Amino acid sequence: MIARAMSDARRMQPNRPDEPGYAGVGLTFGRVPLALDPAALEGADVAIVGAPFDEGVTYRPGARFGPRAIRTAEDVAFPIARPHMELGIDPYAELDVVDYGDVDVRPSDLAWSHEALRRGVAEILEAGAVPIVLGGDHSLATPVLAALASHFGAEGFSVVHFDTHADTGSDEREAPHGIPFHKAVVEGQLEGGNIVQVGLRGAWPFPEDFQWMREAGFRWHTAGEVVERGIAPVVHDAIEHARARAPRTYLTVDVDVLDPAFAPGTGTAEPGGLTTRELLWAVRTVASELDLCAMDVVEVSPPYDPAGITALAAQRVVLETLSGIALRRSGRPARPERP
Ligand SMILES: [Mn+2]
């Protein structure tokens, strides 16, 4: 049980502490305290928040069930202890993490849900905490970028983006999850030169989309480049670019950057992606080397997720990110467990 002081506005998650994770009415992420209003965010380092909507997808839906599946993918039970074997740090001991619940979505009204998420992310930033959004489809990057631009200025943050797709569609008929990084640049909420993408593959973006990205200053590393050079040099290049462009970074992870062998439970799967092991290493390295101002993991679609492996991978992506943030803030070097 977390010993640190808990404000009256915070509550423990709705299950009894002695109740196993498969029982009871629900679980917060990692059984961290539930914060239900902005006052309860006081003192928090990180606030997890769910964005259960999927009206923005092109193909298979279901990501509205993602936040719940990610929260219940792992039950840590009490006490919350997750010492990281490679880093030598327990994120739950080092950081004050709360679960801010899910934003107030309205079915079939994506604009409403986006506005609710923009407000929720703004409240978390205002409280001085790092928002970690559990998607939901990738259209949620639109309100996250809006909140970041209004808090830090468009030039005040960079973006490290793991995805199969660049999500830079410009066609007005494009689904909302395919356009957020084009839309944000056009609307002045993102500097094109501040984003670096990792894992692109398949047939989209089309050549004309890539041409627009070049002109806007985007950087990207394809899945083929990861095969040729390895994940570590590619991620180190992405980190160096993000660091050179802005003092803080938004890390956005579309779970379809993983190969469908590791993450079948997603809307627009594309063969030839990263392994879960590569992605977990990548996000904890990004989180430990850059000052993260926001993070999300999106496009987990539980109806297409046999055995829950995609939700489990997404849960671990968040846990590894928390571990990286904890290491960076501790100021200590990683102390991997070795004989
Ligand atoms: Mn995406």
Boltz pocket constraint, residues with backbone or C-beta under 6 A from the ligand:
constraints:
  - pocket:
      binder: B
      contacts: [[A, 138], [A, 162], [A, 163], [A, 165], [A, 167], [A, 177], [A, 254]]
      max_distance: 6.0
